[in-house]
Amino acid sequence: MSRKYLSVLVSLIALFSVNTQASVTQQHSEQVSAAKSTVIAVFEENTVNPKIFYKVGNIAKKQISWHQVIEIGHGKSPDVVITPDSNTVFLTYVKPSSNNLSQVIVKRGDINNGRVRWQSERNLLPKDVYGVSPKILVDEKQVTLSWQDIRSKKKQDTIHTLLGNLTSHDIINWNSKSQLVKSAAMLKPSSLLLTNNSTSVPDDICKNGVLTIFPELVLRSQDDVNYFGQKYKNCHYINSKDVQIAYSDISDLSPLSGINEIWGDLDIIQNDSLESLSGLDSLTTVSGDISISKNAKLANIGALTNITHVFGDLDLISNPLLTDITGVNNVTAIEGNMVIHGNGIAAIDNLNSLTRIGQDLTIGGVVDGGTADSEFLKSIEGFQALSYLGGDLEVSFNDNLTSIKGFSNLNTVNGSFSIEYSDKLQDLQGFSSLAEVNKDFEVSDTSVTNLDNFSKLQKVGGGVTVTNDSKLTQIESLKNLLLAKGSLYVSRNKSLKSLEGLNNLGLIRVSDDNTRLMLQDNTSLSDCSAICGIYNDLTVNKIIGGNGDGCTTSLKNCR
């Protein structure tokens, strides 16, 4: 969950009070809950030697007003809790020690006017603790610290907890010894969970409707699902890094009908008997990624209609019987990536409430090292409200795709634009509002006859590639394209007769790039005079050959 400046690893943790529970606006990959009117977020910088940052927010009228981001220092894997009175914060993270191990650190700070006054650089733990993935929890009387000991060969059985009593002045009196418990990776009647102050499954694990499980909640059998529904039917909010319904014989999710929010990722992966997501109908919020993939019999995701905002990625991958995705038709924003790949969908004619995708949109493409083999998808007419795309747009490896008529409101692609390896694509009437692509622009390996719907395209921040489009006869609608910061490749378009449309295009040489004009093997191309300006530019390297007879003559006349 990402990604440019701050890593996806974000913890927003506080305790609910019965009288002060607040509904807050969540952001991409953030897990949000509130103590009275204060919330705190910690972030890990995504670098080789990461630093940790924090910011404090005030909650009012169901919105968070954030103060500035402040650096704490070097470290990684941060986790944070606020005491129930909202006056004190405890932070845990790991940092390299002198013996090249990851040392767990706990710090205490006082919250005042949007800042935290850290009490000491001193580690509050009574002894040196080495491990990864520390988690800290607090209630009115006790603090629980958990971590994974990476020095053991059996990592799945090396989670430790250390308990401490919380005094009236928010000072921790730690117990002298930690406890070794089993991993919290599997929730079963015999499982041990790292939750609150216990290393077993207590009856009161669910506080004010919040079930906290670290590092993840995994349901891998129908018995797991049934047990969860019976034991935790009043737990409406799941506070966990990842909820997995995966690698199982699960066929019925109705025991999960009480879940309203998941404060982490939701993975529904490789469930061979699952035909429907019915049971998740009450789910309104997933604060991380939603991944639905490799479910051999899944045909219905209509239960997700109450989700309107995806705070991470949304992946629909390799569900061969999934022919209808109206279950996500009410989603208005996806803060991460969206991937639609290898399903049984014949037409994407919906998703017309979606206005924003924060990162990449991939339809088809290459996932997990393989192409889609998308034999069913024939048309894309949806995405009509999409106006913002923060990353790349890729439509590729769709063997039977014949028509794209969607994306009528998309003005800017902030990454690359590519439509390729879809050799039956003839009707490209979408993208009628597209004016700017901030990286590369490519239409290749299709059967389109023209690029008429790109008449508003003015600027490309990378190279322009039009190759191996066997039925393309003209590109006149590119006449408003003025600028490309890279190379121009026009090759193997055997029906292309003229470059009219590129008259106004200028190439800007990028300092660390070898800017090229590649004009090759367009066997019917007889008029190349439209690119005289580029041809006469001495800073552009030219590779020209194999075109129609008139092309070479027209270029000579450019001099």
Residue pairs with C-beta under 8 A, 6 or more apart in sequence:
1 8
1 9
1 10
1 28
1 29
1 265
1 288
1 289
1 312
1 313
1 336
2 8
2 28
2 29
2 336
2 359
3 46
3 359
5 45
5 46
6 43
6 44
6 45
6 46
6 53
7 43
7 44
7 45
7 46
7 50
8 29
8 312
9 43
9 44
9 76
9 77
9 78
10 29
10 30
10 31
10 41
10 42
10 43
11 31
11 41
11 42
11 78
11 79
11 80
12 30
12 31
12 32
12 33
12 39
12 40
12 41
12 80
13 31
13 33
13 79
13 80
13 81
13 82
13 137
13 239
14 33
14 34
14 35
14 38
14 39
14 40
14 81
14 82
14 86
15 33
15 35
15 81
15 82
15 83
15 84
15 138
15 139
15 207
16 33
16 34
16 35
16 207
16 208
16 209
16 210
17 35
17 36
17 84
17 208
18 208
20 34
20 35
20 36
20 37
21 34
21 208
22 34
22 37
22 59
22 62
23 62
24 32
24 33
24 34
24 39
24 59
24 62
24 63
24 64
25 62
25 63
25 64
26 32
26 285
26 287
26 309
26 311
27 311
27 335
28 311
28 312
28 335
28 336
28 358
29 287
29 288
29 289
29 311
29 312
29 335
29 336
30 41
30 287
30 311
31 239
31 263
31 264
31 287
31 288
32 39
32 64
32 263
32 287
33 39
33 210
33 237
33 239
33 263
34 59
35 82
35 83
35 84
35 85
35 86
36 85
36 86
37 58
37 59
37 60
37 86
38 56
38 57
38 58
38 59
38 82
38 86
38 111
39 56
39 57
39 58
39 59
39 64
39 82
40 54
40 55
40 56
40 57
40 80
40 82
40 89
40 111
40 116
41 54
41 55
41 57
41 66
41 80
42 52
42 53
42 54
42 72
42 78
42 79
42 80
42 91
42 93
43 52
43 53
43 54
43 55
43 69
43 78
44 50
44 51
44 52
44 75
44 76
44 77
44 78
45 51
45 52
45 53
49 74
50 74
50 75
50 76
51 71
51 72
51 73
51 74
51 75
52 71
52 72
52 73
52 74
52 75
52 76
52 78
52 93
53 69
53 70
53 71
53 72
54 69
54 70
54 72
54 80
54 91
54 116
55 66
55 67
55 68
55 69
55 70
56 66
56 67
56 111
56 114
56 115
56 116
57 64
57 65
57 66
57 67
58 64
58 65
58 67
58 114
59 65
67 114
67 115
68 114
70 115
70 116
72 78
72 91
72 118
74 95
75 93
75 94
75 95
75 105
76 93
76 94
76 95
77 93
77 94
77 132
77 133
77 134
78 91
78 92
78 93
79 91
79 92
79 93
79 134
79 135
79 136
80 89
80 90
80 91
80 92
80 136
81 89
81 90
81 136
81 137
81 138
81 143
82 88
82 89
82 111
82 138
83 89
83 90
83 138
83 166
83 170
84 138
84 139
84 140
86 111
87 110
87 111
87 170
88 108
88 109
88 110
88 111
88 170
89 108
89 109
89 110
89 111
89 116
90 106
90 107
90 108
90 109
90 124
90 136
90 138
90 143
90 172
91 106
91 107
91 108
91 109
91 136
92 104
92 105
92 106
92 107
92 134
92 135
92 136
92 145
93 104
93 105
93 134
94 102
94 103
94 104
94 105
94 131
94 132
94 134
95 102
95 103
95 105
96 102
96 103
97 103
97 128
97 130
101 130
101 150
101 151
102 130
102 131
102 132
102 150
103 123
103 128
103 129
103 130
104 125
104 129
104 130
104 131
104 134
104 145
104 147
105 123
105 125
106 123
106 124
106 125
106 136
106 145
106 172
107 118
107 119
107 120
107 121
107 123
107 124
108 118
108 119
108 120
108 124
108 170
108 172
109 116
109 117
109 118
109 119
110 116
110 117
110 119
124 172
125 145
125 162
125 174
126 174
126 176
129 147
129 160
129 162
129 178
130 149
130 150
130 151
131 147
131 148
131 149
131 150
131 160
132 147
132 148
132 150
133 147
133 148
133 215
134 145
134 146
134 147
135 145
135 146
135 147
135 194
135 214
135 215
136 143
136 144
136 145
136 146
137 143
137 144
137 195
137 196
137 197
137 212
138 144
138 166
139 196
139 197
139 207
140 166
141 165
141 166
142 163
142 164
142 165
142 166
142 196
142 197
143 163
143 164
143 165
143 166
143 172
144 161
144 162
144 163
144 164
144 194
144 196
144 197
145 161
145 162
145 163
145 164
146 159
146 160
146 161
146 162
146 194
146 214
147 159
147 160
148 155
148 158
148 159
148 160
149 158
149 159
149 160
150 158
151 158
152 158
156 183
156 185
157 180
157 182
157 183
158 180
159 180
159 181
159 182
159 183
159 184
159 194
160 178
160 179
160 180
160 181
161 178
161 179
161 181
161 194
161 199
162 174
162 175
162 178
162 179
163 174
163 175
163 179
163 197
164 172
164 173
164 174
164 175
165 172
165 173
166 172
167 173
179 199
181 192
181 194
181 199
182 191
182 192
184 191
184 192
184 193
184 194
184 195
184 213
184 214
184 215
184 216
184 217
185 215
185 216
185 218
186 218
186 220
186 224
187 193
187 213
187 217
187 218
187 219
187 224
187 227
187 228
188 221
188 223
188 224
188 227
189 227
191 201
192 199
192 200
192 201
193 199
193 200
193 201
193 205
193 213
194 213
194 214
195 201
195 202
195 205
195 211
195 212
195 213
195 214
196 202
196 205
196 207
196 212
198 205
201 231
205 211
205 212
205 232
205 235
206 232
206 234
206 235
209 234
209 235
209 236
209 237
210 235
210 237
210 239
211 232
211 235
211 237
211 238
211 239
211 240
212 239
212 240
213 238
213 239
213 240
214 240
214 241
215 240
215 241
215 242
216 240
216 241
216 242
216 243
216 244
216 264
217 238
217 240
217 242
217 243
217 244
218 224
218 243
218 244
218 246
219 225
219 228
219 243
219 244
219 245
219 246
219 248
219 250
220 244
220 246
220 247
220 248
220 250
221 248
221 249
221 250
222 248
222 249
222 250
222 251
222 252
224 248
224 250
225 245
225 250
225 252
225 253
225 255
225 256
226 255
228 255
228 256
229 254
229 255
229 256
229 257
229 258
230 255
232 258
233 255
233 258
234 258
235 258
235 259
236 258
236 259
236 260
236 261
236 282
237 259
237 260
237 261
237 263
238 259
238 261
238 262
238 263
238 264
239 263
239 264
240 262
240 263
240 264
241 264
241 265
241 288
242 264
242 265
242 267
242 288
243 262
243 264
243 265
243 266
243 267
244 267
244 269
245 253
245 266
245 267
245 268
245 269
245 271
245 274
246 267
246 268
246 269
246 270
246 271
247 269
247 270
247 271
248 270
248 271
248 272
248 273
248 274
249 271
249 272
249 273
250 271
250 273
250 274
251 271
251 273
251 274
251 275
252 279
253 274
253 276
253 277
253 278
253 279
253 280
253 303
254 278
254 279
255 279
256 279
256 280
257 279
257 280
257 281
257 282
258 282
259 280
259 282
259 283
260 282
260 283
260 284
260 285
261 283
261 284
261 285
261 286
261 287
262 283
262 285
262 286
262 287
262 288
263 287
263 288
264 286
264 287
264 288
265 286
265 288
265 289
265 290
265 291
265 312
266 286
266 288
266 289
266 290
266 291
267 289
267 291
268 274
268 277
268 291
268 292
268 293
268 295
268 298
269 291
269 292
269 293
269 294
269 295
270 293
270 294
270 295
271 295
271 298
272 295
272 296
272 297
273 297
274 295
274 297
274 298
275 297
275 298
275 299
275 300
275 321
276 298
276 299
276 300
276 301
276 302
276 303
277 292
277 298
277 300
277 301
277 302
277 303
277 304
277 327
278 300
278 302
278 303
279 303
280 303
280 304
281 303
281 305
281 306
282 306
283 303
283 304
283 306
283 307
284 306
284 307
284 308
285 307
285 309
285 311
286 307
286 310
286 311
286 312
287 311
287 312
288 311
288 312
289 312
289 313
289 314
289 315
289 336
290 304
290 307
290 310
290 312
290 313
290 314
290 315
291 313
291 315
291 317
292 298
292 301
292 315
292 316
292 317
292 319
293 315
293 316
293 317
293 318
293 319
294 317
294 318
294 319
295 319
295 322
296 319
296 320
296 321
297 321
298 319
298 321
298 322
299 321
299 322
299 323
299 324
299 344
300 324
300 327
301 316
301 322
301 324
301 325
301 327
301 328
302 324
302 326
302 327
303 327
304 327
304 328
305 326
305 327
305 329
305 330
306 330
307 328
307 330
307 331
308 330
308 331
308 332
308 333
308 353
309 331
309 332
309 333
309 335
310 331
310 333
310 334
310 335
310 336
311 335
311 336
312 335
312 336
313 334
313 336
313 337
313 338
313 339
313 359
314 328
314 331
314 334
314 336
314 337
314 338
314 339
315 337
315 338
315 339
315 341
316 322
316 325
316 328
316 339
316 340
316 341
316 343
317 339
317 340
317 341
317 342
317 343
317 367
318 341
318 342
318 343
318 367
319 342
319 343
319 344
320 342
320 343
320 344
321 344
322 343
322 344
322 345
323 343
323 344
323 345
323 346
323 376
324 345
325 340
325 343
325 345
325 348
325 350
325 351
326 350
328 351
329 350
329 351
329 352
329 353
330 353
331 351
331 353
331 354
332 353
332 354
332 355
332 356
333 354
333 355
333 356
333 357
333 358
334 354
334 356
334 357
334 358
335 356
335 358
335 359
336 358
336 359
337 357
337 359
337 360
337 361
337 362
337 391
338 357
338 360
338 361
338 362
339 360
339 362
339 365
339 367
340 348
340 362
340 363
340 364
341 362
341 363
341 364
341 365
341 367
341 372
341 374
342 367
342 372
342 373
342 374
343 374
343 376
343 377
344 376
345 376
345 377
346 376
346 377
346 378
346 379
347 377
347 378
347 379
347 380
347 381
348 363
348 377
348 379
348 380
348 381
348 382
348 383
348 406
349 379
349 380
349 381
349 382
350 382
351 382
351 383
351 386
352 382
352 383
352 384
352 385
353 385
354 383
354 385
354 386
355 385
355 386
355 387
355 388
356 386
356 387
356 388
356 390
357 386
357 388
357 389
357 390
357 391
358 390
358 391
359 390
359 391
360 391
360 392
360 393
360 394
360 415
361 389
361 391
361 392
361 393
361 394
362 392
362 394
363 377
363 380
363 394
363 395
363 396
363 398
364 371
364 372
364 374
364 377
364 394
364 395
364 396
364 397
364 398
364 401
364 421
364 422
365 371
365 372
365 394
365 396
365 397
366 372
366 396
366 397
371 397
371 421
372 397
372 398
373 397
373 399
374 397
374 398
374 399
374 400
374 401
375 399
375 400
376 400
377 398
377 400
377 401
378 400
378 401
378 402
378 403
379 401
379 402
379 403
379 404
379 405
380 395
380 401
380 403
380 404
380 405
380 406
380 430
381 403
381 404
381 405
381 406
382 406
383 406
383 407
383 410
384 406
384 407
384 408
384 409
385 409
386 407
386 409
386 410
387 409
387 410
387 411
388 412
389 410
389 412
389 413
389 414
389 415
390 414
390 415
391 414
391 415
392 413
392 415
392 416
392 417
392 418
392 439
393 413
393 415
393 416
393 417
393 418
394 416
394 418
395 401
395 404
395 418
395 419
395 420
395 422
396 418
396 419
396 420
396 421
396 422
397 421
397 422
398 421
398 422
398 425
399 422
399 423
399 424
400 424
401 422
401 424
401 425
402 424
402 425
402 426
402 427
403 425
403 426
403 427
403 428
403 429
404 419
404 425
404 427
404 428
404 429
404 430
404 431
405 427
405 429
405 430
406 430
407 430
407 431
407 434
408 430
408 431
408 432
408 433
409 433
410 431
410 433
410 434
411 433
411 434
411 435
411 436
412 434
412 435
412 436
412 437
412 438
413 434
413 436
413 437
413 438
413 439
414 438
415 438
415 439
416 437
416 439
416 440
416 441
416 442
416 462
417 434
417 437
417 439
417 440
417 441
417 442
418 440
418 441
418 442
418 443
418 444
419 425
419 428
419 442
419 443
419 444
419 446
420 442
420 443
420 444
420 445
420 446
421 444
421 445
422 445
422 446
423 445
423 446
423 447
423 470
424 447
425 446
425 447
425 448
426 446
426 447
426 448
426 449
426 471
427 448
428 443
428 446
428 448
428 450
428 451
428 453
429 452
429 453
430 453
431 453
431 454
432 453
432 455
432 456
433 456
434 454
434 456
434 457
435 456
435 457
435 458
435 459
436 457
436 458
436 459
436 460
436 461
437 457
437 459
437 460
437 461
437 462
438 461
438 462
439 460
439 461
439 462
440 460
440 462
440 463
440 464
440 465
440 486
441 457
441 460
441 462
441 463
441 464
441 465
441 484
442 464
442 465
442 466
442 467
443 451
443 465
443 466
443 469
444 465
444 466
444 467
444 468
444 469
445 467
445 468
445 469
446 469
446 472
447 469
447 470
447 471
448 469
448 471
448 472
449 471
449 472
449 473
449 495
450 472
450 473
450 474
450 475
450 476
450 477
451 466
451 472
451 475
451 477
451 478
451 501
452 477
453 477
454 477
454 478
454 481
455 477
455 478
455 479
455 480
456 480
457 478
457 480
457 481
458 480
458 481
458 482
458 483
459 481
459 482
459 483
459 484
460 481
460 483
460 484
460 485
460 486
461 484
461 485
461 486
462 484
462 485
462 486
463 484
463 486
463 487
463 488
463 489
464 481
464 484
464 486
464 487
464 488
464 489
464 505
465 489
466 472
466 475
466 489
466 490
466 493
467 489
467 490
467 491
467 492
467 493
468 491
468 492
468 493
469 493
469 496
470 493
470 494
470 495
471 495
472 493
472 495
472 496
473 495
473 496
473 497
474 496
474 497
474 498
474 500
474 501
475 496
475 499
475 500
475 501
475 502
476 498
476 500
476 501
477 501
478 501
478 502
478 505
479 500
479 501
479 503
479 504
480 504
481 501
481 502
481 504
481 505
482 504
482 505
482 506
483 505
483 506
483 508
484 505
484 506
484 507
484 508
485 507
485 508
485 510
486 507
486 508
486 510
486 513
486 515
487 507
487 513
487 514
487 515
487 516
487 517
487 518
488 502
488 505
488 507
488 516
488 517
488 518
488 519
488 531
488 534
489 516
489 518
490 496
490 499
490 518
490 519
490 522
491 518
491 519
491 520
491 521
491 522
492 520
492 521
492 522
493 522
493 525
494 521
494 522
494 523
494 524
495 524
496 522
496 524
496 525
497 524
497 525
497 526
497 527
497 548
498 525
498 526
498 527
498 528
498 530
499 525
499 527
499 528
499 529
499 530
499 531
500 527
500 530
501 530
502 530
502 531
502 534
503 530
503 533
505 531
505 533
505 534
506 533
506 534
507 515
507 517
507 534
507 537
507 540
508 515
509 515
509 539
509 540
514 541
515 539
515 540
515 541
516 540
516 541
516 542
516 543
517 531
517 534
517 535
517 540
517 541
517 542
517 543
517 544
518 543
518 544
519 525
519 528
519 531
519 542
519 543
519 544
519 545
519 547
519 551
520 543
520 544
520 545
520 546
520 547
521 545
521 546
521 547
522 546
522 547
522 548
522 551
523 546
523 547
523 548
524 548
525 547
525 548
525 550
525 551
526 548
526 549
526 550
526 551
526 554
527 550
527 551
527 554
528 535
528 547
528 550
528 551
528 552
528 554
528 555
529 554
529 555
529 557
529 558
531 555
532 555
532 558
534 540
535 542
535 555
535 558
536 558
536 559
544 551
544 552
544 555
